[in-house]
Amino acid sequence: MLNLAIAISKKQNFVITGSDNEISEPARIRLEKNGLLPDKSGWFPEQIHKGLSAVIIGKDVTKDNPELVRAKELKLKTFSFPEYFFLQTRSKTRIVVGGSYGKTTTTAMILFVLKKLKIDADYLINSGIEGYGNNVKLSYESRIAVFEGDENMTSPIDSLPEFHQYKPHIAVLTGIVKGDTNKYPSFENYVEQFRKFTELMEVQGRLIYFDGDENLNEIATKLRRDIVPFAYNTPKFEIKDGITYLISRYGKIPLKISGENNLQNIDAARMACRQIGVTDEQFYSVIPEFTGIFNQL
């Protein structure tokens, strides 16, 4: 919510106010720096009025929140974080990366390549990436939006998974594994959310999926007829003197990262970038500079 508030505040003609029952560091510093720090912590329903264009609620807001109650009384437009992010990017080509693992790295790779090639893009990421001061960017100019699609519930008052809100033109699914799926009644139900995600794609969407995952293989065989699937796996590589080299038709490409999962992420990112006009040659020319993400193995 902090990152979204900062991103919206940077757009012309938007005035942002916010509240929370507790504001701790470093959020307090960032809010103050951007002129968004409330005078005091707490909920103040008197600040909710008919002059507001929209009320955006965070994932921890409950039905009895006094500000939300007041917004409902006034019949104001209320949005969850993912709903509003979709609203801000509905005219753009949306790339959404989902999966139980690897989605942060794959999203970062796509954004890294676009930035190096000077292709402007809005974005939503869940972890800090070097060179990006904010985890959210929204602009009038960019025609592309890249989302990290989280499968967690939107909020206590909206049980829809976050990534169901995004309706991608280009979707990447990295894999589905049994892990922290306690928010779902069963693993089968968890897998079902990924199938529904593909059903919510825009017409003539492109699905890029890891074909080493049996659940994704099954999903890919039952897509809508207008969706085009593209499978990826581990690209050819070799390791020499501790350096991983990606073997491509353009020769051996030295990387600053290693591991089969990262190589798979590279191939997924390459295929996603290809859908928006980035050639393989362009992609391979810049991906060797990618060094990974802080705090991500």
N, C-alpha and C positions, 0 to 999 in steps of 0.2 A: 504493500500500500504506500509506503514511503517513496519507493522508486517510481511508482505510478504517479503520485502527487507531484514529484519533481518534474517528471517528463511532461505532464499536462501543463504545468505552470510555465513551461518554456515555449508553449504554443501561443500565438497571438490571440487576443480576445478571450482568453480563459483566466478566470480568477478562482483560485483554489483556497478553501479553508478546510481544516480537519480537526479531529479530536480523538483522544484515546484516554483510557483510565490510568495508563502509566506510560511514560515516555522516558526511556533510558538511553545511555550512551551506547554506540555512537550516533544513534538516530537523532538525539537531541541536537547534536552539533550540526548534522547535515540539514535538519529542518531549519535551524536558525540561519545557517549559511545561505539557504535558498529563500528566506523570508516567509517560511511556512510554519514556524513554531507557534503553537497556541499559547495564549497568555497563561493558562493553567491546565492541569490535567483534569479529566473527568468528562461526564456526558452532560450536554447542555441543550435540551430540547427547544429552548427558546431561540436558539440560533438556527433552527430549521424553519424556513419560511418559504412563502410561495414564489419568491424571487429566485430561488435556486433552480437551475436547469436540470440538475440530476443529483442524486445522492448515491455514492458508491460505498458499499459495505465490505469490510474485511472478512476473512474466513473464520474469525472467532466471534463474530457478532451473533447474538442470540435473538430470538423472536421478541423478547421482552425489553430489548435495549430501548431506553427512553427516546433516543433520537430517531431510531427506526420507527417506533410507534408513532411519533409525531409526523414523520414523513408519510406514513401510510394514511394518517388522518387527513393530511393535506393533499393526498392523492398525487404526490410527487413521483417522478420516474425514479425508481431505485434499481441499481445494477450491482451484481457481484463484480469482483475484480475481473475474472475472465470474460464476463458478458460485456463489460465496458471496453476491455481491450479489443474484443472482436468488433464492437461498434466503431472504434477509432480506426480500424484497419479493414473495414468491409469492402472498400473500393480498391484494395491492394491485392497482389498475388501473395497468398499466405502459404508459407512452408512451415509445417508443424512436425517436430521430432518427438516421438513417444517411445516408450519401452521401459522395461524394469531396470535397465542399466544402459550406460553409454550415451544417454540422450544429451546430457550437459556437454560432454566432449564433442559429440557430433554437431550440436548446435554451434558450439564455439568454433569448430573448424569451418563451417559454412560462413559464419560471420567474418572470420579471419580472412578467408579467401575474397569475399566480397569487398572488405575494407581495403585489402592490398590492391585489388583491381579497380578501386575507386567507384564501386557500385553502391549507391546509397540504399540503406535498408533500415526500417524500423525493427525493433526486436524486443523480446522478452526472454530473459535467462534467469535461472534460479541460483546461480553462483557467480561470484565476481570473476571477471576475465580481465587480464592485463590489457590496459589501453582503453578500457571502457569504464568511465567514471560512474555510470549508473546502470542498473540491471534492466532498465526499461528505456526505450527511446520511441518517441512518437513525433512525426513531422508531417507537414503538408506536402513536401516535395517527393519523398520516396514512393516508389510504386511497388515495393516488395516489403513484406513483413516476415520475420523469422521468429518462430515461437518454440520455446522448450515446453512440450506438452505434458503436464503432470496429470497422473491418473488419480490423485487424491480428490476427496470430495470438495466441492466448491466452498461450502460453508455449512454450519449447523442447520441453516434454514433452506438449504438447497443441496440435495443429495446427489445431484448430477456431477460426475467427474469433471474436473476442470477442462481437460482436453476435448470433451464433447462439445464445448462451447465454440471452438475455434474454426470448424468447418474448412479444412485446408483444401487448397488446389493441389498441393504437393505434400504428401505425407511420407514420413520415414518411421518405420518400426524396427527397433534394434533387437528385440527379443523379449520373451515373457518367461519369467522364472518364479518359482515359489519362494517367497521371501516375506516381507512385511505386508501381508495382504489381510491383516486383521480387520480392516475397514470393510471387507467384503465377506459375505456369508460362507464362501467357499472359493477354492482356486478356480473352479469351473466358472463361477460368476465373475471372478477377476478377469479371466480370459475373454469372457463375453463382452466386457467393456471395450476391449480392443477391437472386437468384431463390430460393435456398434459405432466405434470411432470411424471405421472405414465406411460405414453406411451413411455417415453424416458428411462425407467429403462432397465438395462441389462437383457439379456435372463435368464429366470428362476429366476427373482427377487422375493423378499419377501416384501410385503406391510403390514405394521403395522399401523392400523388406529383406531381412536376413534369412536366407533359405536354410540355414543350419538349425532353425527352430521349428519343431514339428507343429506347434500351435499356429505359428505364422504361416506355415505352408498350407495348413488347412483353411485358415482365413482367406488366403490368397486364391484358393480354388472356388470360393463362394462369394466373390465380389459382384457388385452390380455390373451389368454388361458394359456400361460406359466407362468404367474405371480401368486404367491400363496398369498392370503390375510389372515391376522390375525387380528381379532378385539379385542380391549381392552376397558375397562370401569373403573369405580371406584372400586378398590378392597375392600374387607370387612375390616372394621376397627372399633375401638372403642376409645373413649377419656376418660382417667381416670387421675384425679389430674392434668389436664392441659397438659398431654402428649398423643400424638396420637400413638396408637398401630395398626400396620398392622397385620391382622389375616391371617396366612398362614398355610400350612400343616406342617411347622416346628415350629409352635407355634406363640405366640404373639410377634411381633417385635417392640420395642420402637423406635420412630423416633425423630429426632431433628427438623423436619419441620412439618407443619400441613396444613390443607385445602384440599378440594376435588380435586382441580386442580393439586396440588402437588402429591397427591396419584395417580391420573391418569398418571402423568408424570413418576412416579416410575414404574407403570405397563408397560408403553410404553418402558422405558429404559430396563426393565427386559427382555421383549420379543425381543428387538433388540440385547441385549447381548447374549441371548440364541442362536440366529442365527449364532454367531461366536464361539460357543462352551462353553460359560459360563453357568454353571448349575444354577438353581434357588437357590440351597443351597449356592453356592458361592456368588451369587448376594445378597441374604438376609444377608449373614454374614458381608458384608461391608457397605451396604446402610444405616444402622442406624447412621453411622458417618457423613453422608452428612448433611451439615448445611445450604445449600442454596447458593444464589449468592448475592454479594453486590449490592445494589440498585435495586434488583428484589423482588417484593412482592410475 
